[in-house]
Amino acid sequence: MLKLKNKRVVRFILVGGVCFLTNLAVLYVGTDILGWYYLLSMLVSIIVANTLGWLLNRSWTFPASRFSWWMEYGRYMSVSFSSTLISLLLMILCVSVFGVHYLLASASIALAMIAFNFIAHRDWSFAASKDPAER
């Protein structure tokens, strides 16, 4: 169970907030300003936001790791890629099937994925920085 008094959870959520805003900004710019198809914009926004998330989480949320930076980045991005696949499928369902506005759909999906992403990053991406007392 995720507890808000856990410093790592709070930091993860704060980093997630920064990444969420970055994600929405890139998604908006790609779709409404550059005229890209919304799924292409979403993919680009996820790559940008997840790279920013890795940098911030690596330095602030989960600072200790037994992996080299490139191995850790690969692990982080593999979790992010699985999350992205789920998010893309949910985005298609929300926007193309149910007619939800793409920005509202993206925001809702991001909120729904917080617990999955925290647990996966804590237990795999940054495995060496796990502290059983903070679970």
N, CA, C and O atoms as CSV, one atom per row, in Angstrom:
chain,resi,resn,atom,element,x,y,z
A,1,MET,N,N,0.835,-1.186,0.000
A,1,MET,CA,C,0.000,0.000,0.000
A,1,MET,C,C,0.878,1.248,0.000
A,1,MET,O,O,1.872,1.315,0.724
A,2,LEU,N,N,0.514,2.220,-0.802
A,2,LEU,CA,C,1.268,3.459,-0.870
A,2,LEU,C,C,0.774,4.404,0.225
A,2,LEU,O,O,-0.426,4.650,0.348
A,3,LYS,N,N,1.691,4.921,1.001
A,3,LYS,CA,C,1.345,5.847,2.074
A,3,LYS,C,C,1.965,7.205,1.779
A,3,LYS,O,O,3.142,7.296,1.429
A,4,LEU,N,N,1.162,8.267,1.923
A,4,LEU,CA,C,1.660,9.605,1.625
A,4,LEU,C,C,2.705,10.085,2.625
A,4,LEU,O,O,3.449,11.017,2.320
A,5,LYS,N,N,2.785,9.479,3.811
A,5,LYS,CA,C,3.813,9.892,4.755
A,5,LYS,C,C,5.185,9.338,4.372
A,5,LYS,O,O,6.200,9.763,4.924
A,6,ASN,N,N,5.222,8.415,3.452
A,6,ASN,CA,C,6.469,7.874,2.932
A,6,ASN,C,C,7.102,8.940,2.034
A,6,ASN,O,O,6.499,9.351,1.042
A,7,LYS,N,N,8.311,9.390,2.375
A,7,LYS,CA,C,8.978,10.460,1.617
A,7,LYS,C,C,9.147,10.115,0.150
A,7,LYS,O,O,9.015,10.977,-0.719
A,8,ARG,N,N,9.438,8.865,-0.119
A,8,ARG,CA,C,9.638,8.481,-1.521
A,8,ARG,C,C,8.342,8.587,-2.313
A,8,ARG,O,O,8.357,8.996,-3.474
A,9,VAL,N,N,7.236,8.227,-1.703
A,9,VAL,CA,C,5.954,8.340,-2.406
A,9,VAL,C,C,5.653,9.806,-2.700
A,9,VAL,O,O,5.247,10.146,-3.811
A,10,VAL,N,N,5.848,10.672,-1.710
A,10,VAL,CA,C,5.593,12.105,-1.895
A,10,VAL,C,C,6.507,12.664,-2.976
A,10,VAL,O,O,6.051,13.401,-3.851
A,11,ARG,N,N,7.787,12.326,-2.928
A,11,ARG,CA,C,8.721,12.803,-3.953
A,11,ARG,C,C,8.341,12.268,-5.330
A,11,ARG,O,O,8.391,13.002,-6.317
A,12,PHE,N,N,7.958,10.980,-5.400
A,12,PHE,CA,C,7.557,10.381,-6.668
A,12,PHE,C,C,6.351,11.115,-7.239
A,12,PHE,O,O,6.288,11.375,-8.440
A,13,ILE,N,N,5.399,11.448,-6.382
A,13,ILE,CA,C,4.202,12.164,-6.835
A,13,ILE,C,C,4.561,13.578,-7.295
A,13,ILE,O,O,4.021,14.052,-8.295
A,14,LEU,N,N,5.463,14.258,-6.581
A,14,LEU,CA,C,5.893,15.593,-7.009
A,14,LEU,C,C,6.617,15.544,-8.354
A,14,LEU,O,O,6.356,16.359,-9.239
A,15,VAL,N,N,7.524,14.584,-8.498
A,15,VAL,CA,C,8.211,14.402,-9.786
A,15,VAL,C,C,7.172,14.079,-10.856
A,15,VAL,O,O,7.230,14.599,-11.970
A,16,GLY,N,N,6.234,13.225,-10.508
A,16,GLY,CA,C,5.166,12.880,-11.447
A,16,GLY,C,C,4.350,14.092,-11.868
A,16,GLY,O,O,3.924,14.193,-13.018
A,17,GLY,N,N,4.132,15.017,-10.926
A,17,GLY,CA,C,3.404,16.240,-11.265
A,17,GLY,C,C,4.150,17.079,-12.285
A,17,GLY,O,O,3.550,17.596,-13.227
A,18,VAL,N,N,5.449,17.216,-12.103
A,18,VAL,CA,C,6.276,17.956,-13.066
A,18,VAL,C,C,6.229,17.254,-14.422
A,18,VAL,O,O,6.078,17.897,-15.462
A,19,CYS,N,N,6.358,15.936,-14.396
A,19,CYS,CA,C,6.333,15.168,-15.652
A,19,CYS,C,C,4.958,15.209,-16.303
A,19,CYS,O,O,4.841,15.251,-17.528
A,20,PHE,N,N,3.926,15.196,-15.478
A,20,PHE,CA,C,2.550,15.278,-15.975
A,20,PHE,C,C,2.335,16.583,-16.739
A,20,PHE,O,O,1.780,16.584,-17.838
A,21,LEU,N,N,2.782,17.700,-16.144
A,21,LEU,CA,C,2.641,18.993,-16.812
A,21,LEU,C,C,3.477,19.051,-18.093
A,21,LEU,O,O,3.040,19.608,-19.100
A,22,THR,N,N,4.675,18.473,-18.049
A,22,THR,CA,C,5.530,18.399,-19.234
A,22,THR,C,C,4.842,17.569,-20.310
A,22,THR,O,O,4.819,17.946,-21.482
A,23,ASN,N,N,4.282,16.436,-19.900
A,23,ASN,CA,C,3.579,15.545,-20.821
A,23,ASN,C,C,2.431,16.284,-21.508
A,23,ASN,O,O,2.303,16.235,-22.731
A,24,LEU,N,N,1.592,16.971,-20.717
A,24,LEU,CA,C,0.459,17.692,-21.307
A,24,LEU,C,C,0.914,18.802,-22.243
A,24,LEU,O,O,0.318,19.012,-23.299
A,25,ALA,N,N,1.978,19.519,-21.853
A,25,ALA,CA,C,2.483,20.604,-22.695
A,25,ALA,C,C,2.986,20.076,-24.033
A,25,ALA,O,O,2.661,20.632,-25.082
A,26,VAL,N,N,3.774,19.009,-24.001
A,26,VAL,CA,C,4.300,18.433,-25.248
A,26,VAL,C,C,3.156,17.851,-26.079
A,26,VAL,O,O,3.143,17.991,-27.302
A,27,LEU,N,N,2.204,17.202,-25.424
A,27,LEU,CA,C,1.039,16.644,-26.116
A,27,LEU,C,C,0.246,17.754,-26.807
A,27,LEU,O,O,-0.145,17.612,-27.965
A,28,TYR,N,N,0.015,18.839,-26.107
A,28,TYR,CA,C,-0.719,19.974,-26.673
A,28,TYR,C,C,0.037,20.593,-27.845
A,28,TYR,O,O,-0.536,20.810,-28.913
A,29,VAL,N,N,1.308,20.873,-27.648
A,29,VAL,CA,C,2.108,21.491,-28.708
A,29,VAL,C,C,2.138,20.581,-29.946
A,29,VAL,O,O,1.951,21.045,-31.070
A,30,GLY,N,N,2.372,19.297,-29.726
A,30,GLY,CA,C,2.428,18.368,-30.858
A,30,GLY,C,C,1.113,18.281,-31.609
A,30,GLY,O,O,1.092,18.296,-32.840
A,31,THR,N,N,0.001,18.189,-30.863
A,31,THR,CA,C,-1.303,17.985,-31.493
A,31,THR,C,C,-1.891,19.279,-32.040
A,31,THR,O,O,-2.241,19.352,-33.218
A,32,ASP,N,N,-2.002,20.302,-31.191
A,32,ASP,CA,C,-2.702,21.519,-31.596
A,32,ASP,C,C,-1.841,22.533,-32.338
A,32,ASP,O,O,-2.357,23.279,-33.170
A,33,ILE,N,N,-0.559,22.576,-32.060
A,33,ILE,CA,C,0.294,23.579,-32.712
A,33,ILE,C,C,1.009,22.995,-33.930
A,33,ILE,O,O,1.037,23.610,-34.996
A,34,LEU,N,N,1.593,21.794,-33.762
A,34,LEU,CA,C,2.311,21.187,-34.888
A,34,LEU,C,C,1.417,20.351,-35.801
A,34,LEU,O,O,1.816,19.992,-36.909
A,35,GLY,N,N,0.205,20.044,-35.334
A,35,GLY,CA,C,-0.752,19.313,-36.160
A,35,GLY,C,C,-0.500,17.822,-36.272
A,35,GLY,O,O,-0.984,17.180,-37.204
A,36,TRP,N,N,0.251,17.264,-35.335
A,36,TRP,CA,C,0.497,15.822,-35.348
A,36,TRP,C,C,-0.754,15.068,-34.906
A,36,TRP,O,O,-1.598,15.605,-34.188
A,37,TYR,N,N,-0.855,13.829,-35.342
A,37,TYR,CA,C,-1.911,12.937,-34.875
A,37,TYR,C,C,-1.740,12.764,-33.365
A,37,TYR,O,O,-0.610,12.655,-32.891
A,38,TYR,N,N,-2.834,12.736,-32.600
A,38,TYR,CA,C,-2.736,12.750,-31.139
A,38,TYR,C,C,-1.939,11.584,-30.565
A,38,TYR,O,O,-1.309,11.743,-29.520
A,39,LEU,N,N,-1.944,10.418,-31.211
A,39,LEU,CA,C,-1.169,9.287,-30.681
A,39,LEU,C,C,0.333,9.498,-30.877
A,39,LEU,O,O,1.129,9.087,-30.033
A,40,LEU,N,N,0.725,10.130,-31.977
A,40,LEU,CA,C,2.140,10.460,-32.178
A,40,LEU,C,C,2.575,11.492,-31.140
A,40,LEU,O,O,3.645,11.365,-30.545
A,41,SER,N,N,1.747,12.511,-30.925
A,41,SER,CA,C,2.047,13.516,-29.908
A,41,SER,C,C,2.163,12.885,-28.532
A,41,SER,O,O,3.034,13.249,-27.742
A,42,MET,N,N,1.280,11.938,-28.249
A,42,MET,CA,C,1.321,11.287,-26.940
A,42,MET,C,C,2.605,10.483,-26.772
A,42,MET,O,O,3.222,10.513,-25.708
A,43,LEU,N,N,3.005,9.769,-27.809
A,43,LEU,CA,C,4.228,8.982,-27.740
A,43,LEU,C,C,5.451,9.880,-27.493
A,43,LEU,O,O,6.291,9.568,-26.650
A,44,VAL,N,N,5.545,10.981,-28.222
A,44,VAL,CA,C,6.657,11.916,-28.038
A,44,VAL,C,C,6.609,12.509,-26.630
A,44,VAL,O,O,7.640,12.621,-25.966
A,45,SER,N,N,5.420,12.885,-26.179
A,45,SER,CA,C,5.302,13.489,-24.850
A,45,SER,C,C,5.679,12.502,-23.752
A,45,SER,O,O,6.248,12.900,-22.736
A,46,ILE,N,N,5.375,11.244,-23.940
A,46,ILE,CA,C,5.723,10.220,-22.952
A,46,ILE,C,C,7.241,10.026,-22.900
A,46,ILE,O,O,7.807,9.891,-21.816
A,47,ILE,N,N,7.892,10.012,-24.042
A,47,ILE,CA,C,9.352,9.856,-24.071
A,47,ILE,C,C,10.026,11.047,-23.375
A,47,ILE,O,O,10.936,10.861,-22.567
A,48,VAL,N,N,9.586,12.248,-23.687
A,48,VAL,CA,C,10.169,13.451,-23.068
A,48,VAL,C,C,9.913,13.443,-21.559
A,48,VAL,O,O,10.838,13.637,-20.771
A,49,ALA,N,N,8.668,13.220,-21.159
A,49,ALA,CA,C,8.314,13.260,-19.735
A,49,ALA,C,C,8.990,12.136,-18.953
A,49,ALA,O,O,9.407,12.348,-17.814
A,50,ASN,N,N,9.104,10.945,-19.544
A,50,ASN,CA,C,9.733,9.835,-18.828
A,50,ASN,C,C,11.242,10.019,-18.686
A,50,ASN,O,O,11.822,9.611,-17.680
A,51,THR,N,N,11.870,10.618,-19.664
A,51,THR,CA,C,13.300,10.907,-19.529
A,51,THR,C,C,13.518,11.933,-18.419
A,51,THR,O,O,14.436,11.793,-17.611
A,52,LEU,N,N,12.677,12.958,-18.381
A,52,LEU,CA,C,12.745,13.931,-17.297
A,52,LEU,C,C,12.475,13.238,-15.951
A,52,LEU,O,O,13.159,13.510,-14.964
A,53,GLY,N,N,11.489,12.353,-15.917
A,53,GLY,CA,C,11.165,11.614,-14.687
A,53,GLY,C,C,12.323,10.765,-14.206
A,53,GLY,O,O,12.597,10.705,-13.007
A,54,TRP,N,N,13.000,10.111,-15.126
A,54,TRP,CA,C,14.163,9.296,-14.747
A,54,TRP,C,C,15.240,10.176,-14.119
A,54,TRP,O,O,15.795,9.834,-13.074
A,55,LEU,N,N,15.532,11.298,-14.749
A,55,LEU,CA,C,16.557,12.195,-14.221
A,55,LEU,C,C,16.196,12.695,-12.815
A,55,LEU,O,O,17.040,12.687,-11.920
A,56,LEU,N,N,14.972,13.119,-12.626
A,56,LEU,CA,C,14.545,13.647,-11.328
A,56,LEU,C,C,14.441,12.545,-10.274
A,56,LEU,O,O,14.893,12.723,-9.143
A,57,ASN,N,N,13.850,11.413,-10.641
A,57,ASN,CA,C,13.733,10.309,-9.676
A,57,ASN,C,C,15.088,9.752,-9.305
A,57,ASN,O,O,15.312,9.384,-8.152
A,58,ARG,N,N,15.987,9.685,-10.254
A,58,ARG,CA,C,17.334,9.155,-10.006
A,58,ARG,C,C,18.095,10.021,-9.017
A,58,ARG,O,O,18.848,9.513,-8.187
A,59,SER,N,N,17.898,11.322,-9.109
A,59,SER,CA,C,18.657,12.217,-8.245
A,59,SER,C,C,17.948,12.550,-6.930
A,59,SER,O,O,18.606,12.956,-5.972
A,60,TRP,N,N,16.609,12.387,-6.861
A,60,TRP,CA,C,15.889,12.862,-5.678
A,60,TRP,C,C,15.067,11.783,-4.990
A,60,TRP,O,O,15.095,11.689,-3.763
A,61,THR,N,N,14.341,10.971,-5.737
A,61,THR,CA,C,13.440,9.994,-5.127
A,61,THR,C,C,14.150,8.695,-4.766
A,61,THR,O,O,13.993,8.190,-3.654
A,62,PHE,N,N,14.922,8.154,-5.690
A,62,PHE,CA,C,15.618,6.877,-5.506
A,62,PHE,C,C,17.107,7.067,-5.800
A,62,PHE,O,O,17.599,6.511,-6.782
A,63,PRO,N,N,17.835,7.823,-4.993
A,63,PRO,CA,C,19.203,8.201,-5.357
A,63,PRO,C,C,20.239,7.080,-5.395
A,63,PRO,O,O,21.228,7.209,-6.117
A,64,ALA,N,N,20.062,5.999,-4.661
A,64,ALA,CA,C,21.072,4.927,-4.650
A,64,ALA,C,C,20.657,3.815,-5.602
A,64,ALA,O,O,19.509,3.371,-5.595
A,65,SER,N,N,21.590,3.381,-6.408
A,65,SER,CA,C,21.312,2.286,-7.332
A,65,SER,C,C,22.565,1.463,-7.534
A,65,SER,O,O,23.682,1.980,-7.489
A,66,ARG,N,N,22.369,0.184,-7.756
A,66,ARG,CA,C,23.534,-0.677,-7.994
A,66,ARG,C,C,23.852,-0.772,-9.483
A,66,ARG,O,O,24.789,-1.469,-9.871
A,67,PHE,N,N,23.091,-0.086,-10.310
A,67,PHE,CA,C,23.261,-0.169,-11.750
A,67,PHE,C,C,23.977,1.066,-12.285
A,67,PHE,O,O,23.912,2.144,-11.694
A,68,SER,N,N,24.660,0.890,-13.411
A,68,SER,CA,C,25.221,2.046,-14.104
A,68,SER,C,C,24.055,2.879,-14.624
A,68,SER,O,O,22.933,2.380,-14.715
A,69,TRP,N,N,24.303,4.127,-14.963
A,69,TRP,CA,C,23.215,4.998,-15.385
A,69,TRP,C,C,22.490,4.463,-16.613
A,69,TRP,O,O,21.266,4.556,-16.699
A,70,TRP,N,N,23.240,3.899,-17.572
A,70,TRP,CA,C,22.589,3.424,-18.795
A,70,TRP,C,C,21.744,2.182,-18.528
A,70,TRP,O,O,20.691,2.015,-19.143
A,71,MET,N,N,22.187,1.302,-17.617
A,71,MET,CA,C,21.393,0.130,-17.247
A,71,MET,C,C,20.129,0.575,-16.506
A,71,MET,O,O,19.030,0.083,-16.764
A,72,GLU,N,N,20.312,1.504,-15.592
A,72,GLU,CA,C,19.180,2.028,-14.833
A,72,GLU,C,C,18.179,2.723,-15.764
A,72,GLU,O,O,16.970,2.531,-15.638
A,73,TYR,N,N,18.689,3.525,-16.690
A,73,TYR,CA,C,17.820,4.205,-17.657
A,73,TYR,C,C,17.067,3.174,-18.497
A,73,TYR,O,O,15.876,3.341,-18.761
A,74,GLY,N,N,17.741,2.129,-18.908
A,74,GLY,CA,C,17.084,1.064,-19.676
A,74,GLY,C,C,15.979,0.383,-18.880
A,74,GLY,O,O,14.899,0.122,-19.411
A,75,ARG,N,N,16.241,0.098,-17.620
A,75,ARG,CA,C,15.228,-0.503,-16.754
A,75,ARG,C,C,14.052,0.456,-16.553
A,75,ARG,O,O,12.888,0.062,-16.619
A,76,TYR,N,N,14.390,1.722,-16.308
A,76,TYR,CA,C,13.355,2.738,-16.105
A,76,TYR,C,C,12.482,2.862,-17.354
A,76,TYR,O,O,11.254,2.891,-17.266
A,77,MET,N,N,13.124,2.935,-18.503
A,77,MET,CA,C,12.368,3.092,-19.744
A,77,MET,C,C,11.581,1.832,-20.104
A,77,MET,O,O,10.539,1.926,-20.752
A,78,SER,N,N,12.061,0.652,-19.694
A,78,SER,CA,C,11.272,-0.560,-19.962
A,78,SER,C,C,9.985,-0.563,-19.139
A,78,SER,O,O,8.937,-0.985,-19.628
A,79,VAL,N,N,10.058,-0.099,-17.903
A,79,VAL,CA,C,8.835,0.061,-17.095
A,79,VAL,C,C,7.955,1.119,-17.748
A,79,VAL,O,O,6.746,0.937,-17.888
A,80,SER,N,N,8.569,2.218,-18.142
A,80,SER,CA,C,7.816,3.295,-18.777
A,80,SER,C,C,7.193,2.839,-20.087
A,80,SER,O,O,6.077,3.241,-20.416
A,81,PHE,N,N,7.906,2.000,-20.839
A,81,PHE,CA,C,7.367,1.494,-22.101
A,81,PHE,C,C,6.134,0.630,-21.855
A,81,PHE,O,O,5.144,0.746,-22.577
A,82,SER,N,N,6.183,-0.233,-20.845
A,82,SER,CA,C,4.997,-1.052,-20.552
A,82,SER,C,C,3.843,-0.162,-20.103
A,82,SER,O,O,2.692,-0.400,-20.468
A,83,SER,N,N,4.153,0.857,-19.317
A,83,SER,CA,C,3.139,1.816,-18.900
A,83,SER,C,C,2.605,2.586,-20.108
A,83,SER,O,O,1.413,2.880,-20.191
A,84,THR,N,N,3.494,2.905,-21.035
A,84,THR,CA,C,3.094,3.609,-22.248
A,84,THR,C,C,2.141,2.774,-23.088
A,84,THR,O,O,1.151,3.292,-23.604
A,85,LEU,N,N,2.432,1.489,-23.229
A,85,LEU,CA,C,1.532,0.620,-24.003
A,85,LEU,C,C,0.141,0.591,-23.389
A,85,LEU,O,O,-0.862,0.687,-24.095
A,86,ILE,N,N,0.091,0.459,-22.073
A,86,ILE,CA,C,-1.201,0.476,-21.380
A,86,ILE,C,C,-1.881,1.828,-21.602
A,86,ILE,O,O,-3.076,1.885,-21.891
A,87,SER,N,N,-1.112,2.923,-21.464
A,87,SER,CA,C,-1.656,4.269,-21.634
A,87,SER,C,C,-2.162,4.500,-23.057
A,87,SER,O,O,-3.226,5.089,-23.248
A,88,LEU,N,N,-1.406,4.040,-24.056
A,88,LEU,CA,C,-1.847,4.199,-25.443
A,88,LEU,C,C,-3.141,3.443,-25.712
A,88,LEU,O,O,-4.045,3.955,-26.371
A,89,LEU,N,N,-3.220,2.227,-25.198
A,89,LEU,CA,C,-4.457,1.455,-25.379
A,89,LEU,C,C,-5.642,2.136,-24.699
A,89,LEU,O,O,-6.735,2.210,-25.260
A,90,LEU,N,N,-5.410,2.631,-23.482
A,90,LEU,CA,C,-6.474,3.349,-22.780
A,90,LEU,C,C,-6.827,4.652,-23.495
A,90,LEU,O,O,-7.992,5.049,-23.524
A,91,MET,N,N,-5.824,5.316,-24.070
A,91,MET,CA,C,-6.061,6.562,-24.815
A,91,MET,C,C,-6.941,6.297,-26.037
A,91,MET,O,O,-7.887,7.040,-26.298
A,92,ILE,N,N,-6.633,5.255,-26.772
A,92,ILE,CA,C,-7.450,4.891,-27.941
A,92,ILE,C,C,-8.885,4.620,-27.499
A,92,ILE,O,O,-9.840,5.102,-28.109
A,93,LEU,N,N,-9.017,3.849,-26.440
A,93,LEU,CA,C,-10.343,3.502,-25.923
A,93,LEU,C,C,-11.103,4.767,-25.501
A,93,LEU,O,O,-12.258,4.956,-25.883
A,94,CYS,N,N,-10.462,5.618,-24.724
A,94,CYS,CA,C,-11.129,6.832,-24.230
A,94,CYS,C,C,-11.482,7.803,-25.354
A,94,CYS,O,O,-12.612,8.288,-25.424
A,95,VAL,N,N,-10.510,8.092,-26.244
A,95,VAL,CA,C,-10.704,9.119,-27.264
A,95,VAL,C,C,-11.499,8.595,-28.459
A,95,VAL,O,O,-12.511,9.178,-28.848
A,96,SER,N,N,-11.031,7.492,-29.035
A,96,SER,CA,C,-11.636,7.013,-30.281
A,96,SER,C,C,-12.929,6.238,-30.075
A,96,SER,O,O,-13.806,6.258,-30.939
A,97,VAL,N,N,-13.055,5.562,-28.950
A,97,VAL,CA,C,-14.269,4.774,-28.717
A,97,VAL,C,C,-15.313,5.564,-27.927
A,97,VAL,O,O,-16.489,5.597,-28.291
A,98,PHE,N,N,-14.862,6.207,-26.832
A,98,PHE,CA,C,-15.811,6.883,-25.951
A,98,PHE,C,C,-15.916,8.391,-26.194
A,98,PHE,O,O,-16.784,9.041,-25.611
A,99,GLY,N,N,-15.046,8.964,-27.047
A,99,GLY,CA,C,-15.142,10.364,-27.403
A,99,GLY,C,C,-14.692,11.350,-26.330
A,99,GLY,O,O,-15.113,12.507,-26.338
A,100,VAL,N,N,-13.843,10.904,-25.410
A,100,VAL,CA,C,-13.319,11.780,-24.366
A,100,VAL,C,C,-12.254,12.685,-24.993
A,100,VAL,O,O,-11.466,12.225,-25.820
A,101,HIS,N,N,-12.223,13.965,-24.609
A,101,HIS,CA,C,-11.209,14.891,-25.118
A,101,HIS,C,C,-9.822,14.334,-24.789
A,101,HIS,O,O,-9.611,13.800,-23.700
A,102,TYR,N,N,-8.886,14.455,-25.718
A,102,TYR,CA,C,-7.579,13.821,-25.560
A,102,TYR,C,C,-6.813,14.310,-24.337
A,102,TYR,O,O,-6.112,13.514,-23.712
A,103,LEU,N,N,-6.919,15.591,-23.967
A,103,LEU,CA,C,-6.205,16.077,-22.787
A,103,LEU,C,C,-6.817,15.529,-21.495
A,103,LEU,O,O,-6.086,15.168,-20.573
A,104,LEU,N,N,-8.143,15.465,-21.418
A,104,LEU,CA,C,-8.814,14.881,-20.252
A,104,LEU,C,C,-8.496,13.393,-20.139
A,104,LEU,O,O,-8.255,12.886,-19.043
A,105,ALA,N,N,-8.496,12.702,-21.267
A,105,ALA,CA,C,-8.162,11.276,-21.266
A,105,ALA,C,C,-6.732,11.059,-20.783
A,105,ALA,O,O,-6.482,10.176,-19.962
A,106,SER,N,N,-5.801,11.851,-21.284
A,106,SER,CA,C,-4.406,11.709,-20.891
A,106,SER,C,C,-4.228,11.972,-19.395
A,106,SER,O,O,-3.505,11.241,-18.718
A,107,ALA,N,N,-4.882,13.006,-18.883
A,107,ALA,CA,C,-4.787,13.331,-17.454
A,107,ALA,C,C,-5.354,12.201,-16.596
A,107,ALA,O,O,-4.752,11.827,-15.589
A,108,SER,N,N,-6.483,11.668,-16.978
A,108,SER,CA,C,-7.111,10.586,-16.217
A,108,SER,C,C,-6.252,9.327,-16.216
A,108,SER,O,O,-6.115,8.660,-15.190
A,109,ILE,N,N,-5.686,9.012,-17.352
A,109,ILE,CA,C,-4.828,7.832,-17.473
A,109,ILE,C,C,-3.578,7.999,-16.623
A,109,ILE,O,O,-3.159,7.058,-15.949
A,110,ALA,N,N,-2.979,9.180,-16.647
A,110,ALA,CA,C,-1.773,9.437,-15.844
A,110,ALA,C,C,-2.056,9.230,-14.361
A,110,ALA,O,O,-1.257,8.613,-13.656
A,111,LEU,N,N,-3.172,9.735,-13.892
A,111,LEU,CA,C,-3.538,9.553,-12.480
A,111,LEU,C,C,-3.755,8.077,-12.145
A,111,LEU,O,O,-3.367,7.609,-11.075
A,112,ALA,N,N,-4.371,7.366,-13.060
A,112,ALA,CA,C,-4.650,5.949,-12.821
A,112,ALA,C,C,-3.381,5.097,-12.776
A,112,ALA,O,O,-3.383,4.019,-12.183
A,113,MET,N,N,-2.304,5.568,-13.395
A,113,MET,CA,C,-1.074,4.779,-13.497
A,113,MET,C,C,-0.066,5.049,-12.376
A,113,MET,O,O,0.988,4.414,-12.354
A,114,ILE,N,N,-0.348,5.964,-11.449
A,114,ILE,CA,C,0.617,6.337,-10.410
A,114,ILE,C,C,1.096,5.137,-9.599
A,114,ILE,O,O,2.302,4.926,-9.479
A,115,ALA,N,N,0.184,4.351,-9.044
A,115,ALA,CA,C,0.583,3.234,-8.170
A,115,ALA,C,C,1.402,2.197,-8.935
A,115,ALA,O,O,2.428,1.732,-8.439
A,116,PHE,N,N,0.959,1.835,-10.131
A,116,PHE,CA,C,1.696,0.862,-10.937
A,116,PHE,C,C,3.123,1.339,-11.174
A,116,PHE,O,O,4.078,0.585,-10.984
A,117,ASN,N,N,3.264,2.601,-11.592
A,117,ASN,CA,C,4.588,3.133,-11.911
A,117,ASN,C,C,5.487,3.230,-10.686
A,117,ASN,O,O,6.665,2.881,-10.759
A,118,PHE,N,N,4.950,3.700,-9.556
A,118,PHE,CA,C,5.769,3.803,-8.350
A,118,PHE,C,C,6.303,2.438,-7.934
A,118,PHE,O,O,7.499,2.284,-7.686
A,119,ILE,N,N,5.428,1.462,-7.859
A,119,ILE,CA,C,5.840,0.119,-7.418
A,119,ILE,C,C,6.841,-0.494,-8.381
A,119,ILE,O,O,7.832,-1.085,-7.953
A,120,ALA,N,N,6.594,-0.363,-9.668
A,120,ALA,CA,C,7.509,-0.939,-10.663
A,120,ALA,C,C,8.877,-0.257,-10.628
A,120,ALA,O,O,9.907,-0.926,-10.709
A,121,HIS,N,N,8.890,1.057,-10.511
A,121,HIS,CA,C,10.179,1.760,-10.451
A,121,HIS,C,C,10.891,1.475,-9.129
A,121,HIS,O,O,12.103,1.260,-9.117
A,122,ARG,N,N,10.171,1.470,-8.042
A,122,ARG,CA,C,10.789,1.204,-6.733
A,122,ARG,C,C,11.381,-0.207,-6.685
A,122,ARG,O,O,12.502,-0.403,-6.215
A,123,ASP,N,N,10.620,-1.183,-7.174
A,123,ASP,CA,C,11.030,-2.579,-7.035
A,123,ASP,C,C,11.897,-3.108,-8.176
A,123,ASP,O,O,12.491,-4.178,-8.046
A,124,TRP,N,N,11.982,-2.381,-9.286
A,124,TRP,CA,C,12.785,-2.891,-10.393
A,124,TRP,C,C,13.753,-1.855,-10.954
A,124,TRP,O,O,14.958,-2.102,-10.999
A,125,SER,N,N,13.252,-0.708,-11.379
A,125,SER,CA,C,14.136,0.294,-11.994
A,125,SER,C,C,15.240,0.742,-11.055
A,125,SER,O,O,16.402,0.839,-11.449
A,126,PHE,N,N,14.871,1.016,-9.803
A,126,PHE,CA,C,15.814,1.495,-8.796
A,126,PHE,C,C,15.890,0.486,-7.655
A,126,PHE,O,O,15.845,0.864,-6.485
A,127,ALA,N,N,16.004,-0.777,-7.989
A,127,ALA,CA,C,15.905,-1.865,-7.007
A,127,ALA,C,C,16.851,-1.717,-5.830
A,127,ALA,O,O,16.469,-2.034,-4.704
A,128,ALA,N,N,18.054,-1.253,-6.045
A,128,ALA,CA,C,19.025,-1.165,-4.955
A,128,ALA,C,C,18.678,-0.080,-3.952
A,128,ALA,O,O,19.214,-0.072,-2.844
A,129,SER,N,N,17.793,0.832,-4.317
A,129,SER,CA,C,17.457,1.910,-3.409
A,129,SER,C,C,16.229,1.609,-2.577
A,129,SER,O,O,15.719,2.488,-1.882
A,130,LYS,N,N,15.747,0.371,-2.639
A,130,LYS,CA,C,14.605,-0.018,-1.817
A,130,LYS,C,C,14.987,0.028,-0.336
A,130,LYS,O,O,16.064,-0.420,0.058
A,131,ASP,N,N,14.125,0.552,0.433
A,131,ASP,CA,C,14.290,0.560,1.886
A,131,ASP,C,C,13.035,-0.098,2.462
A,131,ASP,O,O,11.966,0.513,2.444
A,132,PRO,N,N,13.140,-1.341,2.978
A,132,PRO,CA,C,11.971,-2.052,3.473
A,132,PRO,C,C,11.169,-1.245,4.506
A,132,PRO,O,O,9.956,-1.426,4.623
A,133,ALA,N,N,11.829,-0.369,5.245
A,133,ALA,CA,C,11.122,0.432,6.241
A,133,ALA,C,C,10.211,1.466,5.590
A,133,ALA,O,O,9.281,1.958,6.230
A,134,GLU,N,N,10.467,1.805,4.311
A,134,GLU,CA,C,9.657,2.829,3.622
A,134,GLU,C,C,8.578,2.235,2.754
A,134,GLU,O,O,7.895,2.982,2.053
A,135,ARG,N,N,8.392,0.955,2.763
A,135,ARG,CA,C,7.363,0.342,1.935
A,135,ARG,C,C,6.042,0.622,2.465
A,135,ARG,O,O,5.042,0.184,1.896
